[in-house]
């Protein structure tokens, strides 16, 4: 990437981290996978139970594989489940875990996290339960404000996820939200996290580059 453009992106990240911290959420910025995984290890040292929500970003950055490799027996992954009942149990374990990993659909320069969820397990765990929530976020997910966050989800994140999951929804066909009532709809819960009561419970790690949807 052109160095001048990268400088502008770095300034946006810095601005967003300052806004997150005003909202009692901790921000970090890493520029390599090695730096990301080293930071994660320092944040989850001593954990007895680690869980995670579904996330392309966590897979693309190597976080999920790292948790499997280094925290076997501590990391409960729903991908390892063999039936819906086991998946449900892992969903519930998230609420008593030391650390819950996820990404966010968008983060505004005002320090707000905006997410849409289907089952609601991911946004529920962000809101309440785990001792800490670590969100791994590509710099491509920073947007100016909540209106831009909604547009990003309607035109990028949600259609891309329905294509990935092969959902029978109009957005998979036309490429943007149609506000449908399909049984396969994944846009069921709209959640804005504006501030935390427990300071630094939510930690947002920005990773240099484009990750996830």
N, C-alpha and C positions, 0 to 999 in steps of 0.2 A: 504494500500500500504506500502511496505517496506520503512522505513525511509530514507535509503540511496538513493533509487531511487527517492523518493520525493524531496530530497535535490538537486539532479541533475536537476529535472524538475523546481524547484524553481529558480535555477541559470539560466536556459534557459529563463525563464520568465523575470528575472531581466535584462539579456542581451538584450532581445527583446524590453523591455520598454525603455531602454537607447537609442536603435537605433531608435525607433519611435519618441522619443523626439528630436533627432537630425534632424528628418524629419518634425518637427513642429506638431507632433501629440502627444497628452497626453496619457500616459499609467497608468493603475491601476492594482492591483492584489488583489482579494478578495478570501476568502477561505470558505465562507458559503453563503447560500441564504439570510440569514438575513443581512449579511454585504453588499451583492450586492444590495438589495433593499433599504437599508439605504443610500448607496452612490448614487443610482439613484435619490432618493427623494431630496437629496441635490443639484443634478445637474439640476433638472428640476423645482425647486421651482419658482413659478411665471409664468410658461409657460401658454400661452393661447390656443395653438394648438400643439398637439403631434400626430405624425404618425409613422407608422412602415412598414417595408418590411417583406415579408414572411420569416420565420425563425424557424427551429426546435429548435434551441438553446434558442430563446426567450420564446418558450413554455415550454421547459424542465426545464428552470431555474425559471419559475414562473413569468417572467417579464410581459408577456401579461396579465395574470390574475390580476396582481398587478395594471397595468394601468387601466384595466376595473374597478377594485374595488375602487381605490382611486382617479382616474381622469376621472370619468364618465362625459361626456359632453365636456371634453377637448381632450380626446383621440379618434381620428377617426380611426376605424379599418375596413379594407376592408372585414373582415370576417362577419361583421354585415350587409353588403350590400345585397340587394335582386335581383339586376340585373346588367348586365355588365356596364350600363351607370353610376350607382352609384359607382361601383368599379373604373371606369375611373376617376370619380370626386375625389375620395380619393387619387388615384395616383397623381393627379395634386395638391391636397392640400399639399402633401409632400413638394413641392417646396416653400411654404410660411409658413411652420410650424416652430415653435421655436425649436423643437427637433424631429429628425428622428432616430428611433431605427432600428437596423438590426444586423446581424452578418457578418462575413467575411468567405469566403471559405478557405482561408489560410493567414497566416501572416509569413513573413520571419524573420529570426534573424537579417537581415539587416534593419528591420523596414518598409517593403513594404507590402501593402495589395493587395492580388490577388483574383479576383472574376470573375466568369462566370455567365451570366444572359440570360434569355430567352427574356422577353419583354423589358428589359432594364430599367424599372422603378426604380429598387433597386440601380443599379450602378449609374444611373443618379442623384438620390438624394444624394448619397454619394459624388459625384463630385461637385454638385452645387445646391444651393437653401436654404435648411434648415439652420437656424442660427447655430445649432450644430448637429453633428451626433454622436450618442452613439452606439458603436459596442460591443456586449456582446459575448465573445469568450472563448470557452473551451481551456484548455492548449493542448489538442490533435491536435489543428490546427496550432501549431507552426512548421515551417519547416526551413531547413537550408537556402534555396535560392529559386529563382524564378523557376528554373528547377524542384526542388522538389515540389514546389507549383503546377505546371502544372501536374506533375505525380499524386499528391494527388487527384486533381480534376478528372483526367481521370480514376483513378482506385478506388476511394472511393466516393467522394462527388457527382459527377454527376450520376453515376449508381444508387447510393442509392436514390437520389432524383427522378429519373425517375421511380424507383420501388414504391416509396411513392406516386407519382402522377399518377401511372399507365399509363405512356406514352408509346406509341407504337414506341419504339426505339430499335435498336440493343443492346445498352449497358445494357438495362434492362434484356436482355436474356443472354448475354455472360459475363456480369459483369465488362466490361471496355469499354472505348470509342472506337468507330469504325469510327470516323470522318464521320458520316452519313449525309444524306441530307433528313432525314425524316421530314415531316411537323410538327411532334411532338417534334422535337429537342429542347432542352432547353439550349444548348451551342451556343448561337448566338452572344453574346458580351463578349469579353475578355478584362478585364480592370485591369491595375496595377496602384495603387495609391502610388506614390513614395515620394511625399512631399506635404505639404499644404502651400498655400499662406497666409491664415489666421491662425496664430498660435493657436493651441489647439482647432480648430473648430471640428476636429475629435478626439473623445475620445475612447480609446480601453480599455475595462474592461475585463481582463483575470479572468476567474473563475476556481478555482482548480477542476480538473476532466475532464471527457470526455463528451462533449455536442455537439449535432448536427452532421452533416456529414462533 
